[in-house]
Amino acid sequence: MDRLGDLDVFARIVAARSMSAAGRELGLSPAVISKRMRRLEERLGVRLLQRTTRQLALTEVGRGFHERVVAILAAVEEAEAWAMSGSAEARGLLRVSAPTSFGRMHVAPHLARFLDANPQVTVDLSLSDAFVDVVGEGLDLAIRIADLSDSSLIAKKLAPSHRVLVATPGYLARHGRPERLADLDRHTLLVHGTPEWRLEGPDGPEIVRIVSTLRTNSSEVVREAVIAGAGIALRSTWDVGPELKSGALVRVLPAYRSSTRVAIHAIYPSRRHLEQKTRAFIAFLEGLYGPTPYWDEGLVL
């Protein structure tokens, strides 16, 4: 009995939210997919999916089982990658997407080292802050900074992502340092593309409604504005780490930050038949960033 294959079928169904779509990915008929799903549930003695005419939904047991299955398949993938690492050379065109600022600051400067180590690979790096359809765009890999805890995407965590409130010492000297979250109402808050900040603090989740004198669709405009002393901003440490280390920016209300569930992930279409060029790039990024990435070194978070 192909137990591991049944787990992969289950994971594909959850990711695709459809048995027929999972069947197309695996090259199996809907009848075979349904049979293998039924066989898995019968072996476990539990229902994993609730089926309706319009959609599939995980049961409570199914959600817990899915989390563990994803971990198992990821472990198998890593074991296979380790075994294959010495027997296959990375080669071909590697299509990668990354958020604009992160890609410019933390991917592009390191590409020469990756290409030197993998001379048979050509990298096509696309930078965009828009949601990218990895499969639809024909990408090998996308870097996404998000909370994927409830996502069915196939993802590998590369590094944590800390977002904190910051301002210049000069701005705080002129306008006063906020002592409570409510004090932000008296300050200039710099944002792009959002009417609110969702923060986590000592009392749990908090929402700060934003009324700003600066409106922009560019995160980099907000970065430059906060460094220029125009107000308070919620920024990622990967974005303003050097300024925090130098003292050009300081933390504001350090008990509050954005969601700790947000992280930097590598997302890819399929864990089966993952090409060596993609494995090599994921391993390169893991080694480059890691649990304490270089931009967080020396910071108190």
Secondary structure, DSSP 4 states (H G I P E B T S, - for coil): --HHHHHHHHHHHHHHTSHHHHHHHHT--HHHHHHHHHHHHHHHTS--EEE-SS-EEE-HHHHHHHHHHHHHHHHHHHHHHHHHTTT----EEEEEEE-HHHHHHHTGGGHHHHHHH-TTEEEEEEE-SS---TTTTT-SEEEEEE--TT--S-EEEEEE--EEEEE-HHHHHHH----SGGGGGGS-EE-SS-SEEEEEETTEEEEEE---S---S-HHHHHHHHHTTS-EEEEEHHHHHHHHHHTSSEESSTT-BS-TT-EEEEE-S-STT--HHHHHHHHHHHHHS-SS-GGGTT---
